[in-house]
């Protein structure tokens, strides 16, 4: 197996960071009214907090606080193992029929609006606009030795498998795509993925 050295170092990393700051700042300003509206609707449509936060794996394998608009019933995290379990051939069906998701939460997920609070993580530097999606800490044992290279860079608000079917993409294929992104990174690639993300969000395929 041959793996190229990651290209996202030195000046390239600085360019990516500038891109992240500019895009995240503009998006937060433009989307502020929508963020407030979503927060209010989450509050009135189901019991529980507006935001759901959990620890995810960041760059270098370090954990960080990962925020989303809450789309599930209170206490849903405690039911994950029972409802979702480990990745296998049937995990897509379990995601699609997840009973923990609220009615309004399903709408948010359909258009990925629940992910918008992560723009703040991009602005503050724990995430990037584009990169491997941050993993659950409980998923780390599922990684092969090579797969840990996905943590050489910051996790992304969107990523290459996010525009290739999202949850319909098989686990092993997600890992392969993440490594390929790291090894072939360019600013043009990030711009292409951001553009494709807009289309993927509007279509909604693979969003559960």
MDTraj code that builds the backbone (N, CA, C; nanometers):
import mdtraj as md
import numpy as np

residues = "UNK UNK UNK UNK UNK UNK UNK UNK UNK UNK UNK UNK UNK UNK UNK UNK UNK UNK UNK UNK UNK UNK UNK UNK UNK UNK UNK UNK UNK UNK UNK UNK UNK UNK UNK UNK UNK UNK UNK UNK UNK UNK UNK UNK UNK UNK UNK UNK UNK UNK UNK UNK UNK UNK UNK UNK UNK UNK UNK UNK UNK UNK UNK UNK UNK UNK UNK UNK UNK UNK UNK UNK UNK UNK UNK UNK UNK UNK UNK UNK UNK UNK UNK UNK UNK UNK UNK UNK UNK UNK UNK UNK UNK UNK UNK UNK UNK UNK UNK UNK UNK UNK UNK UNK UNK UNK UNK UNK UNK UNK UNK UNK UNK UNK UNK UNK UNK UNK UNK UNK UNK UNK UNK UNK UNK UNK UNK UNK UNK UNK UNK UNK UNK UNK UNK UNK UNK UNK UNK UNK UNK UNK UNK UNK UNK UNK UNK UNK UNK UNK UNK UNK UNK UNK UNK UNK UNK UNK UNK UNK UNK UNK UNK UNK UNK UNK UNK UNK UNK UNK UNK UNK UNK UNK UNK UNK UNK UNK UNK UNK UNK UNK UNK UNK UNK UNK UNK UNK UNK UNK UNK UNK UNK UNK UNK UNK UNK UNK UNK UNK UNK UNK UNK UNK UNK UNK UNK UNK".split()
xyz = np.array([
    [0.0845, -0.1189, 0.0000],
    [0.0000, 0.0000, 0.0000],
    [0.0877, 0.1234, 0.0000],
    [0.0625, 0.2144, -0.0915],
    [0.1398, 0.3382, -0.0992],
    [0.0531, 0.4565, -0.0573],
    [0.1063, 0.5379, 0.0337],
    [0.0358, 0.6580, 0.0773],
    [0.1281, 0.7779, 0.0607],
    [0.0837, 0.8770, -0.0155],
    [0.1615, 0.9992, -0.0295],
    [0.1595, 1.0776, 0.1003],
    [0.2616, 1.1609, 0.1173],
    [0.2635, 1.2488, 0.2331],
    [0.1514, 1.3519, 0.2182],
    [0.0841, 1.3881, 0.3280],
    [-0.0222, 1.4890, 0.3199],
    [0.0319, 1.6199, 0.2646],
    [-0.0469, 1.6840, 0.1781],
    [-0.0054, 1.8086, 0.1141],
    [-0.0507, 1.9305, 0.1928],
    [-0.1250, 1.9100, 0.2997],
    [-0.1821, 2.0222, 0.3740],
    [-0.0881, 2.0639, 0.4872],
    [0.0253, 2.1257, 0.4508],
    [0.1236, 2.1699, 0.5482],
    [0.1725, 2.3093, 0.5093],
    [0.2366, 2.3777, 0.6053],
    [0.2998, 2.5065, 0.5787],
    [0.2055, 2.6090, 0.5190],
    [0.2466, 2.6723, 0.4068],
    [0.1631, 2.7763, 0.3437],
    [0.0260, 2.7247, 0.3021],
    [0.0162, 2.5997, 0.2620],
    [-0.1129, 2.5432, 0.2229],
    [-0.2099, 2.5451, 0.3410],
    [-0.1594, 2.5123, 0.4572],
    [-0.2441, 2.5152, 0.5763],
    [-0.2902, 2.6571, 0.6060],
    [-0.2029, 2.7545, 0.5872],
    [-0.2403, 2.8947, 0.6104],
    [-0.3490, 2.9388, 0.5130],
    [-0.3366, 2.8995, 0.3877],
    [-0.4382, 2.9338, 0.2879],
    [-0.5726, 2.8729, 0.3263],
    [-0.5703, 2.7490, 0.3693],
    [-0.6949, 2.6828, 0.4083],
    [-0.7578, 2.7516, 0.5290],
    [-0.6753, 2.7943, 0.6231],
    [-0.7273, 2.8625, 0.7424],
    [-0.7907, 2.9971, 0.7059],
    [-0.7276, 3.0722, 0.6178],
    [-0.7845, 3.1996, 0.5750],
    [-0.9185, 3.1762, 0.5059],
    [-0.9234, 3.0767, 0.4212],
    [-1.0482, 3.0404, 0.3528],
    [-1.1567, 3.0081, 0.4549],
    [-1.1230, 2.9303, 0.5570],
    [-1.2192, 2.8927, 0.6609],
    [-1.2745, 3.0147, 0.7335],
    [-1.1859, 3.1050, 0.7739],
    [-1.2284, 3.2223, 0.8499],
    [-1.3216, 3.3096, 0.7674],
    [-1.2858, 3.3352, 0.6431],
    [-1.3659, 3.4231, 0.5577],
    [-1.5041, 3.3625, 0.5324],
    [-1.5075, 3.2363, 0.4928],
    [-1.6356, 3.1735, 0.4588],
    [-1.7242, 3.1590, 0.5825],
    [-1.6663, 3.1136, 0.6955],
    [-1.7454, 3.0939, 0.8171],
    [-1.7998, 3.2262, 0.8699],
    [-1.7186, 3.3316, 0.8678],
    [-1.7633, 3.4615, 0.9180],
    [-1.8785, 3.5165, 0.8334],
    [-1.8641, 3.5093, 0.7023],
    [-1.9709, 3.5580, 0.6138],
    [-2.0979, 3.4759, 0.6340],
    [-2.0832, 3.3446, 0.6426],
    [-2.2001, 3.2578, 0.6585],
    [-2.2726, 3.2849, 0.7898],
    [-2.1982, 3.3045, 0.8979],
    [-2.2615, 3.3305, 1.0270],
    [-2.3404, 3.4617, 1.0261],
    [-2.2865, 3.5624, 0.9614],
    [-2.3573, 3.6909, 0.9532],
    [-2.4847, 3.6773, 0.8698],
    [-2.4724, 3.6158, 0.7534],
    [-2.5873, 3.6044, 0.6632],
    [-2.6956, 3.5118, 0.7176],
    [-2.6539, 3.4095, 0.7913],
    [-2.7489, 3.3087, 0.8391],
    [-2.7983, 3.3343, 0.9806],
    [-2.7567, 3.4438, 1.0431],
    [-2.7954, 3.4713, 1.1815],
    [-2.9471, 3.4664, 1.2034],
    [-3.0295, 3.5295, 1.1180],
    [-3.1754, 3.5201, 1.1393],
    [-3.2266, 3.3767, 1.1316],
    [-3.1741, 3.2983, 1.0383],
    [-3.2161, 3.1583, 1.0253],
    [-3.1755, 3.0780, 1.1487],
    [-3.0566, 3.1020, 1.2007],
    [-3.0100, 3.0317, 1.3202],
    [-3.1015, 3.0599, 1.4395],
    [-3.1419, 3.1853, 1.4546],
    [-3.2311, 3.2218, 1.5646],
    [-3.3682, 3.1559, 1.5484],
    [-3.4179, 3.1521, 1.4258],
    [-3.5479, 3.0895, 1.3997],
    [-3.5433, 2.9402, 1.4285],
    [-3.4387, 2.8737, 1.3823],
    [-3.4266, 2.7295, 1.4070],
    [-3.4183, 2.7017, 1.5564],
    [-3.3395, 2.7812, 1.6280],
    [-3.3269, 2.7621, 1.7719],
    [-3.4607, 2.7728, 1.8422],
    [-3.5414, 2.8720, 1.8021],
    [-3.6732, 2.8905, 1.8632],
    [-3.7649, 2.7726, 1.8329],
    [-3.7624, 2.7223, 1.7104],
    [-3.8490, 2.6117, 1.6723],
    [-3.8075, 2.4807, 1.7393],
    [-3.6783, 2.4603, 1.7571],
    [-3.6325, 2.3413, 1.8310],
    [-3.6881, 2.3445, 1.9722],
    [-3.6852, 2.4617, 2.0319],
    [-3.7314, 2.4775, 2.1707],
    [-3.8803, 2.4484, 2.1845],
    [-3.9620, 2.4939, 2.0887],
    [-4.1066, 2.4824, 2.1055],
    [-4.1639, 2.3508, 2.0510],
    [-4.0862, 2.2768, 1.9712],
    [-4.1410, 2.1542, 1.9112],
    [-4.1087, 2.0279, 1.9901],
    [-4.0154, 2.0349, 2.0844],
    [-3.9850, 1.9158, 2.1651],
    [-3.9125, 1.9582, 2.2926],
    [-3.9262, 1.8778, 2.3949],
    [-3.8597, 1.9068, 2.5211],
    [-3.7105, 1.8835, 2.5101],
    [-3.6346, 1.9710, 2.5767],
    [-3.4901, 1.9562, 2.5776],
    [-3.4196, 2.0829, 2.5355],
    [-3.2867, 2.0845, 2.5399],
    [-3.2104, 2.2035, 2.5033],
    [-3.2128, 2.2286, 2.3532],
    [-3.1773, 2.3502, 2.3148],
    [-3.1714, 2.3862, 2.1731],
    [-3.0553, 2.3147, 2.1045],
    [-2.9411, 2.3110, 2.1731],
    [-2.8213, 2.2526, 2.1142],
    [-2.7913, 2.1163, 2.1766],
    [-2.7314, 2.0319, 2.0956],
    [-2.6801, 1.9037, 2.1440],
    [-2.5294, 1.9054, 2.1202],
    [-2.4513, 1.8823, 2.2234],
    [-2.3064, 1.8805, 2.2098],
    [-2.2515, 1.7477, 2.2599],
    [-2.1468, 1.7035, 2.1970],
    [-2.0803, 1.5807, 2.2389],
    [-1.9327, 1.5912, 2.2022],
    [-1.8518, 1.5016, 2.2564],
    [-1.7104, 1.4996, 2.2219],
    [-1.6909, 1.4224, 2.0923],
    [-1.6196, 1.4828, 1.9991],
    [-1.5801, 1.4174, 1.8754],
    [-1.4278, 1.4214, 1.8644],
    [-1.3749, 1.3468, 1.7702],
    [-1.2301, 1.3382, 1.7518],
    [-1.1850, 1.4461, 1.6549],
    [-1.0905, 1.5293, 1.6994],
    [-1.0389, 1.6370, 1.6162],
    [-0.9010, 1.6068, 1.5624],
    [-0.8318, 1.7126, 1.5190],
    [-0.6978, 1.6957, 1.4620],
    [-0.6027, 1.6366, 1.5656],
    [-0.5218, 1.5425, 1.5217],
    [-0.4281, 1.4771, 1.6113],
    [-0.4931, 1.3801, 1.7066],
    [-0.6203, 1.3496, 1.6835],
    [-0.6908, 1.2576, 1.7715],
    [-0.7393, 1.3204, 1.9003],
    [-0.7262, 1.4537, 1.9121],
    [-0.7693, 1.5223, 2.0338],
    [-0.9205, 1.5451, 2.0315],
    [-0.9887, 1.5212, 2.1427],
    [-1.1338, 1.5435, 2.1459],
    [-1.1685, 1.6921, 2.1505],
    [-1.2836, 1.7273, 2.0982],
    [-1.3329, 1.8637, 2.1049],
    [-1.4848, 1.8601, 2.1152],
    [-1.5432, 1.9716, 2.1581],
    [-1.6879, 1.9813, 2.1747],
    [-1.7531, 2.0110, 2.0406],
    [-1.8447, 1.9262, 2.0011],
    [-1.9058, 1.9287, 1.8688],
    [-2.0539, 1.9648, 1.8837],
    [-2.0967, 2.0830, 1.8370],
    [-2.2358, 2.1271, 1.8567],
    [-2.3244, 2.1031, 1.7345],
    [-2.4502, 2.0753, 1.7595],
    [-2.5521, 2.0654, 1.6556],
    [-2.6823, 2.1192, 1.7137],
    [-2.7737, 2.1614, 1.6284],
    [-2.9090, 2.1814, 1.6763],
    [-2.9650, 2.0443, 1.7129],
    [-3.0335, 2.0369, 1.8248],
    [-3.0863, 1.9078, 1.8700],
    [-3.1952, 1.8598, 1.7751],
    [-3.1799, 1.7375, 1.7258],
    [-3.2779, 1.6787, 1.6337],
    [-3.3404, 1.5514, 1.6902],
    [-3.2996, 1.5137, 1.8111],
    [-3.3496, 1.3902, 1.8709],
    [-3.4141, 1.4181, 2.0062],
    [-3.4836, 1.3197, 2.0555],
    [-3.5442, 1.3322, 2.1877],
    [-3.4347, 1.3404, 2.2931],
    [-3.4671, 1.3984, 2.4074],
    [-3.3711, 1.4067, 2.5171],
    [-3.3278, 1.2659, 2.5581],
    [-3.1972, 1.2494, 2.5825],
    [-3.1450, 1.1189, 2.6228],
    [-3.1165, 1.0243, 2.5081],
    [-3.1206, 1.0747, 2.3847],
    [-3.1019, 0.9887, 2.2680],
    [-2.9634, 0.9248, 2.2644],
    [-2.8621, 0.9949, 2.3163],
    [-2.7259, 0.9400, 2.3133],
    [-2.7161, 0.8091, 2.3901],
    [-2.7932, 0.7969, 2.4970],
    [-2.7895, 0.6744, 2.5770],
    [-2.8534, 0.5564, 2.5048],
    [-2.9290, 0.5847, 2.3988],
    [-2.9957, 0.4781, 2.3238],
    [-2.9235, 0.4422, 2.1945],
    [-2.8102, 0.5079, 2.1657],
    [-2.7419, 0.4882, 2.0374],
    [-2.7012, 0.3435, 2.0153],
    [-2.6382, 0.2836, 2.1133],
    [-2.5899, 0.1458, 2.0964],
    [-2.7046, 0.0510, 2.0662],
    [-2.8158, 0.0710, 2.1328],
    [-2.9319, -0.0158, 2.1133],
    [-2.9953, 0.0040, 1.9761],
    [-3.0025, 0.1290, 1.9296],
    [-3.0729, 0.1595, 1.8050],
    [-2.9825, 0.1453, 1.6825],
    [-2.8581, 0.1988, 1.6899],
    [-2.7689, 0.2039, 1.5743],
    [-2.6671, 0.0902, 1.5754],
    [-2.5999, 0.0697, 1.6879],
    [-2.4992, -0.0366, 1.6948],
    [-2.3756, -0.0031, 1.6133],
    [-2.2955, -0.1057, 1.5820],
    [-2.1722, -0.0876, 1.5059],
    [-2.2007, -0.0824, 1.3562],
    [-2.1125, -0.0145, 1.2793],
    [-2.1307, -0.0089, 1.1336],
    [-2.1304, -0.1481, 1.0712],
    [-2.2291, -0.1766, 0.9877],
    [-2.2364, -0.3014, 0.9128],
    [-2.3194, -0.2776, 0.7878],
    [-2.3545, -0.3825, 0.7171],
    [-2.4255, -0.3678, 0.5901],
    [-2.5639, -0.3067, 0.6060],
    [-2.6223, -0.3160, 0.7249],
    [-2.7589, -0.2681, 0.7463],
    [-2.7671, -0.1356, 0.8202],
    [-2.6526, -0.0711, 0.8447],
    [-2.6545, 0.0493, 0.9275],
    [-2.7307, 0.1639, 0.8607],
    [-2.7297, 0.1696, 0.7276],
    [-2.8026, 0.2753, 0.6574],
    [-2.9520, 0.2672, 0.6872],
    [-3.0066, 0.1461, 0.6894],
    [-3.1488, 0.1294, 0.7193],
    [-3.1809, 0.1726, 0.8614],
    [-3.0898, 0.1464, 0.9540],
    [-3.1129, 0.1865, 1.0933],
    [-3.1076, 0.3379, 1.1072],
    [-3.0165, 0.4032, 1.0342],
    [-3.0137, 0.5494, 1.0347],
    [-3.1438, 0.6063, 0.9771],
    [-3.1907, 0.5472, 0.8681],
    [-3.3084, 0.5987, 0.7993],
    [-3.4340, 0.5895, 0.8856],
    [-3.4419, 0.4861, 0.9687],
    [-3.5623, 0.4626, 1.0488],
    [-3.5398, 0.4907, 1.1970],
    [-3.4415, 0.5721, 1.2287],
    [-3.4061, 0.5995, 1.3681],
    [-3.5252, 0.6602, 1.4429],
    [-3.5798, 0.5915, 1.5420],
    [-3.6987, 0.6419, 1.6118],
    [-3.6697, 0.7561, 1.7085],
    [-3.5438, 0.7856, 1.7318],
    [-3.5081, 0.8911, 1.8266],
    [-3.5231, 1.0307, 1.7665],
    [-3.5324, 1.0414, 1.6350],
    [-3.5373, 1.1706, 1.5673],
    [-3.6767, 1.2330, 1.5800],
    [-3.6825, 1.3589, 1.6167],
    [-3.8101, 1.4293, 1.6277],
    [-3.8610, 1.4682, 1.4892],
    [-3.9879, 1.5091, 1.4823],
    [-4.0438, 1.5510, 1.3541],
    [-3.9704, 1.6693, 1.2945],
    [-3.9482, 1.7744, 1.3749],
    [-3.8753, 1.8913, 1.3256],
    [-3.7285, 1.8561, 1.3021],
    [-3.6755, 1.7666, 1.3866],
    [-3.5375, 1.7239, 1.3696],
    [-3.5143, 1.6549, 1.2368],
    [-3.6130, 1.5778, 1.1907],
    [-3.5994, 1.5104, 1.0614],
    [-3.5931, 1.6125, 0.9474],
    [-3.6707, 1.7204, 0.9600],
    [-3.6642, 1.8273, 0.8602],
    [-3.5271, 1.8943, 0.8604],
    [-3.4736, 1.9220, 0.9787],
    [-3.3410, 1.9823, 0.9885],
    [-3.2354, 1.8933, 0.9250],
    [-3.2445, 1.7629, 0.9514],
    [-3.1470, 1.6702, 0.8952],
    [-3.1609, 1.6583, 0.7437],
    [-3.2826, 1.6666, 0.6960],
    [-3.3073, 1.6548, 0.5524],
    [-3.2271, 1.7579, 0.4735],
    [-3.2132, 1.8782, 0.5293],
    [-3.1389, 1.9845, 0.4625],
    [-3.0097, 2.0212, 0.5373],
    [-2.9651, 1.9340, 0.6295],
    [-2.8397, 1.9521, 0.7041],
    [-2.8346, 2.0830, 0.7824],
    [-2.9503, 2.1374, 0.8174],
    [-2.9539, 2.2624, 0.8932],
    [-2.9083, 2.2429, 1.0370],
    [-2.9156, 2.1200, 1.0869],
    [-2.8710, 2.0934, 1.2232],
    [-2.7205, 2.1119, 1.2383],
    [-2.6465, 2.1108, 1.1273],
    [-2.5012, 2.1225, 1.1321],
    [-2.4526, 2.2681, 1.1376],
    [-2.5408, 2.3643, 1.1177],
    [-2.4983, 2.5042, 1.1059],
    [-2.4213, 2.5580, 1.2266],
    [-2.4523, 2.5156, 1.3526],
    [-2.3722, 2.5671, 1.4641],
    [-2.2233, 2.5352, 1.4538],
    [-2.1867, 2.4386, 1.3712],
    [-2.0451, 2.4049, 1.3556],
    [-1.9672, 2.5121, 1.2805],
    [-2.0379, 2.6089, 1.2208],
    [-1.9686, 2.7232, 1.1617],
    [-1.8871, 2.7974, 1.2663],
    [-1.9374, 2.7972, 1.3903],
    [-1.8620, 2.8606, 1.4992],
    [-1.7319, 2.7858, 1.5250],
    [-1.7358, 2.6528, 1.5167],
    [-1.6143, 2.5720, 1.5348],
    [-1.5135, 2.6019, 1.4240],
    [-1.5638, 2.6246, 1.3024],
    [-1.4750, 2.6592, 1.1918],
    [-1.4100, 2.7943, 1.2187],
    [-1.4880, 2.8899, 1.2652],
    [-1.4358, 3.0243, 1.2916],
    [-1.3320, 3.0224, 1.4025],
    [-1.3544, 2.9428, 1.5071],
    [-1.2624, 2.9401, 1.6217],
    [-1.1454, 2.8439, 1.6021],
    [-1.1512, 2.7602, 1.4980],
    [-1.0328, 2.6820, 1.4632],
    [-1.0319, 2.5359, 1.5007],
    [-1.1391, 2.4832, 1.5594],
    [-1.1398, 2.3406, 1.5913],
    [-1.1872, 2.2551, 1.4742],
    [-1.2510, 2.3205, 1.3755],
    [-1.2945, 2.2514, 1.2548],
    [-1.2559, 2.3340, 1.1332],
    [-1.2706, 2.2725, 1.0164],
    [-1.2476, 2.3401, 0.8888],
    [-1.3766, 2.3342, 0.8075],
    [-1.3892, 2.4169, 0.7067],
    [-1.5071, 2.4098, 0.6209],
    [-1.5143, 2.2744, 0.5525],
    [-1.3997, 2.2237, 0.5074],
    [-1.3942, 2.0958, 0.4363],
    [-1.2897, 2.0069, 0.5015],
    [-1.3248, 1.8806, 0.5186],
    [-1.2324, 1.7844, 0.5777],
    [-1.3072, 1.6577, 0.6140],
    [-1.2389, 1.5592, 0.6692],
    [-1.3082, 1.4387, 0.7155],
    [-1.4082, 1.4736, 0.8249],
    [-1.5279, 1.4198, 0.8165],
    [-1.6267, 1.4478, 0.9202],
    [-1.5789, 1.3923, 1.0537],
    [-1.5981, 1.4679, 1.1644],
    [-1.5469, 1.4253, 1.2952],
    [-1.6150, 1.2988, 1.3454],
    [-1.5340, 1.2069, 1.3922],
    [-1.5848, 1.0774, 1.4370],
    [-1.6248, 1.0808, 1.5834],
    [-1.7150, 0.9908, 1.6195],
    [-1.7430, 0.9651, 1.7600],
    [-1.6227, 0.8964, 1.8230],
    [-1.5964, 0.9259, 1.9482],
    [-1.4856, 0.8614, 2.0174],
    [-1.5068, 0.7103, 2.0226],
    [-1.6322, 0.6679, 2.0350],
    [-1.6624, 0.5250, 2.0403],
    [-1.6331, 0.4533, 1.9089],
    [-1.6177, 0.5303, 1.8000],
    [-1.5903, 0.4694, 1.6696],
    [-1.4421, 0.4467, 1.6438],
    [-1.3549, 0.5023, 1.7271],
    [-1.2104, 0.4886, 1.7053],
    [-1.1642, 0.3435, 1.6935],
    [-1.2151, 0.2488, 1.7744],
    [-1.1710, 0.1098, 1.7603],
    [-1.2032, 0.0482, 1.6247],
    [-1.2914, 0.1112, 1.5474],
    [-1.3283, 0.0570, 1.4169],
    [-1.2269, 0.0924, 1.3088],
    [-1.1332, 0.1835, 1.3392],
    [-1.0362, 0.2283, 1.2401],
    [-0.9210, 0.1303, 1.2255],
    [-0.8785, 0.1101, 1.1000],
    [-0.7551, 0.0385, 1.0765],
    [-0.6365, 0.1299, 1.1026],
    [-0.5170, 0.0750, 1.1010],
    [-0.3977, 0.1548, 1.1331],
    [-0.3819, 0.2725, 1.0380],
    [-0.4033, 0.2502, 0.9100],
    [-0.3883, 0.3565, 0.8110],
    [-0.4979, 0.4612, 0.8254],
    [-0.6181, 0.4192, 0.8674],
    [-0.7320, 0.5109, 0.8751],
    [-0.7092, 0.6264, 0.9713],
    [-0.6205, 0.6086, 1.0693],
    [-0.5963, 0.7149, 1.1667],
    [-0.5320, 0.8378, 1.1015],
    [-0.4827, 0.8237, 0.9802],
    [-0.4250, 0.9390, 0.9094],
    [-0.5295, 1.0446, 0.8788],
    [-0.6565, 1.0076, 0.8845],
    [-0.7633, 1.1057, 0.8616],
    [-0.7607, 1.2148, 0.9682],
    [-0.6940, 1.1896, 1.0816],
    [-0.6874, 1.2881, 1.1898],
    [-0.5628, 1.3754, 1.1823],
    [-0.4918, 1.3696, 1.0685],
    [-0.3779, 1.4581, 1.0497],
    [-0.4224, 1.6024, 1.0253],
    [-0.5474, 1.6216, 0.9880],
    [-0.5994, 1.7557, 0.9638],
    [-0.7274, 1.7760, 1.0458],
    [-0.7751, 1.8988, 1.0465],
    [-0.8980, 1.9287, 1.1203],
    [-1.0175, 1.8594, 1.0542],
    [-1.1138, 1.8180, 1.1335],
    [-1.2381, 1.7649, 1.0751],
    [-1.3155, 1.8767, 1.0067],
    [-1.4021, 1.8391, 0.9123],
    [-1.4705, 1.9377, 0.8310],
    [-1.6197, 1.9466, 0.8549],
    [-1.6737, 2.0649, 0.8272],
    [-1.8187, 2.0842, 0.8278],
    [-1.8821, 2.0019, 0.7161],
    [-1.8114, 1.9924, 0.6055],
    [-1.8501, 1.9026, 0.4970],
    [-1.7255, 1.8312, 0.4498],
    [-1.7446, 1.7298, 0.3663],
    [-1.6309, 1.6511, 0.3215],
    [-1.6627, 1.5779, 0.1930],
    [-1.5653, 1.5033, 0.1468],
    [-1.5780, 1.4425, 0.0159],
    [-1.6866, 1.3357, 0.0112],
    [-1.7045, 1.2600, 0.1212],
    [-1.8129, 1.1609, 0.1148],
    [-1.9476, 1.2220, 0.1490],
    [-1.9460, 1.3430, 0.2031],
    [-2.0715, 1.4143, 0.2258],
    [-2.1372, 1.4531, 0.0935],
    [-2.0575, 1.4708, -0.0104],
    [-2.1134, 1.5056, -0.1415],
    [-2.1168, 1.3845, -0.2336],
    [-2.0980, 1.2668, -0.1755],
    [-2.0979, 1.1430, -0.2543],
    [-2.2012, 1.0436, -0.2033],
    [-2.3045, 1.0950, -0.1335],
    [-2.4097, 1.0069, -0.0848],
    [-2.4332, 1.0112, 0.0638],
    [-2.3478, 1.0833, 0.1368],
    [-2.3614, 1.0967, 0.2822],
    [-2.3746, 0.9598, 0.3494],
    [-2.4785, 0.9376, 0.4250],
    [-2.4880, 0.8122, 0.5005],
    [-2.5113, 0.6892, 0.4130],
    [-2.5372, 0.7100, 0.2836],
    [-2.5500, 0.5964, 0.1940],
    [-2.4138, 0.5390, 0.1543],
    [-2.3055, 0.6110, 0.1853],
    [-2.1705, 0.5656, 0.1527],
    [-2.1245, 0.4653, 0.2586],
    [-2.0738, 0.3509, 0.2151],
    [-2.0281, 0.2464, 0.3064],
    [-1.9111, 0.2959, 0.3915],
    [-1.8974, 0.2398, 0.5109],
    [-1.7957, 0.2817, 0.6067],
    [-1.6553, 0.2779, 0.5471],
    [-1.6151, 0.1660, 0.4872],
    [-1.4800, 0.1528, 0.4320],
    [-1.4557, 0.2538, 0.3211],
    [-1.5591, 0.2830, 0.2424],
    [-1.5455, 0.3799, 0.1356],
    [-1.5285, 0.5208, 0.1915],
    [-1.5954, 0.5503, 0.3034],
    [-1.5769, 0.6804, 0.3684],
    [-1.4315, 0.6997, 0.4094],
    [-1.3730, 0.5964, 0.4706],
    [-1.2340, 0.6063, 0.5150],
    [-1.1411, 0.6277, 0.3966],
    [-1.1648, 0.5566, 0.2873],
    [-1.0803, 0.5704, 0.1697],
    [-1.0898, 0.7118, 0.1125],
    [-1.2107, 0.7651, 0.1063],
    [-1.2302, 0.9003, 0.0538],
    [-1.1599, 1.0046, 0.1400],
    [-1.1684, 0.9887, 0.2725],
    [-1.1043, 1.0841, 0.3632],
    [-0.9531, 1.0875, 0.3414],
    [-0.8920, 0.9707, 0.3285],
    [-0.7471, 0.9642, 0.3081],
    [-0.7089, 1.0228, 0.1729],
    [-0.7888, 0.9952, 0.0711],
    [-0.7615, 1.0504, -0.0609],
    [-0.7696, 1.2032, -0.0588],
    [-0.8661, 1.2575, 0.0167],
    [-0.8780, 1.4032, 0.0269],
    [-0.7517, 1.4635, 0.0888],
    [-0.7041, 1.4038, 0.1964],
    [-0.5860, 1.4563, 0.2652],
    [-0.4637, 1.4542, 0.1741],
    [-0.4491, 1.3483, 0.0973],
    [-0.3302, 1.3313, 0.0132],
    [-0.3334, 1.4157, -0.1133],
    [-0.4519, 1.4626, -0.1532],
    [-0.4640, 1.5371, -0.2800],
    [-0.5202, 1.6769, -0.2596],
    [-0.5143, 1.7304, -0.1366],
    [-0.5809, 1.8571, -0.1062],
    [-0.5339, 1.9706, -0.1970],
    [-0.6283, 2.0575, -0.2318],
    [-0.5999, 2.1858, -0.2964],
    [-0.7161, 2.2788, -0.2643],
    [-0.6933, 2.4078, -0.2758],
    [-0.8003, 2.5044, -0.2513],
    [-0.9126, 2.4862, -0.3528],
    [-0.8755, 2.4528, -0.4761],
    [-0.9772, 2.4289, -0.5786],
    [-1.0660, 2.3115, -0.5374],
    [-1.0055, 2.2058, -0.4820],
    [-1.0840, 2.0907, -0.4364],
    [-1.1821, 2.1317, -0.3278],
    [-1.1385, 2.2150, -0.2336],
    [-1.2292, 2.2639, -0.1293],
    [-1.3455, 2.3431, -0.1892],
    [-1.3158, 2.4294, -0.2859],
    [-1.4210, 2.5078, -0.3500],
    [-1.5206, 2.4178, -0.4227],
    [-1.4711, 2.3141, -0.4881],
    [-1.5588, 2.2198, -0.5582],
    [-1.6488, 2.1471, -0.4589],
    [-1.5915, 2.1027, -0.3472],
    [-1.6696, 2.0295, -0.2476],
    [-1.7746, 2.1195, -0.1841],
    [-1.7403, 2.2445, -0.1550],
    [-1.8383, 2.3380, -0.0995],
    [-1.9530, 2.3588, -0.1985],
    [-1.9187, 2.3740, -0.3266],
    [-2.0226, 2.3902, -0.4278],
    [-2.1120, 2.2684, -0.4384],
    [-2.0517, 2.1508, -0.4354],
    [-2.1303, 2.0276, -0.4423],
    [-2.2127, 2.0062, -0.3157],
    [-2.1645, 2.0585, -0.2030],
    [-2.2388, 2.0457, -0.0776],
    [-2.3728, 2.1174, -0.0875],
    [-2.3730, 2.2356, -0.1476],
    [-2.4969, 2.3113, -0.1643],
    [-2.5986, 2.2283, -0.2426],
    [-2.5534, 2.1648, -0.3495],
    [-2.6426, 2.0803, -0.4299],
    [-2.6889, 1.9596, -0.3497],
    [-2.5967, 1.8939, -0.2764],
    [-2.6311, 1.7757, -0.1991],
    [-2.7335, 1.8083, -0.0904],
    [-2.7202, 1.9262, -0.0288],
    [-2.8144, 1.9681, 0.0764],
    [-2.9538, 1.9891, 0.0175],
    [-2.9594, 2.0517, -0.0985],
    [-3.0888, 2.0786, -0.1611],
    [-3.1575, 1.9496, -0.2060],
    [-3.0778, 1.8546, -0.2553],
    [-3.1344, 1.7267, -0.3005],
    [-3.1739, 1.6398, -0.1813],
    [-3.0848, 1.6360, -0.0796],
    [-3.1171, 1.5647, 0.0425],
    [-3.0903, 1.4157, 0.0407],
    [-3.0274, 1.3627, -0.0634],
    [-3.0000, 1.2195, -0.0672],
    [-2.9010, 1.1808, 0.0432],
    [-2.9312, 1.0700, 0.1109],
    [-2.8426, 1.0183, 0.2142],
    [-2.8502, 1.0904, 0.3460],
    [-2.9439, 1.1841, 0.3626],
    [-2.9575, 1.2604, 0.4870],
    [-3.0672, 1.1984, 0.5727],
    [-3.0291, 1.1448, 0.6894],
    [-3.1262, 1.0826, 0.7790],
    [-3.1103, 1.1394, 0.9197],
])
top = md.Topology()
chain = top.add_chain()
for i, resn in enumerate(residues, 1):
    res = top.add_residue(resn, chain, resSeq=i)
    for name in ("N", "CA", "C"):
        top.add_atom(name, md.element.get_by_symbol(name[0]), res)
traj = md.Trajectory(xyz[None], top)
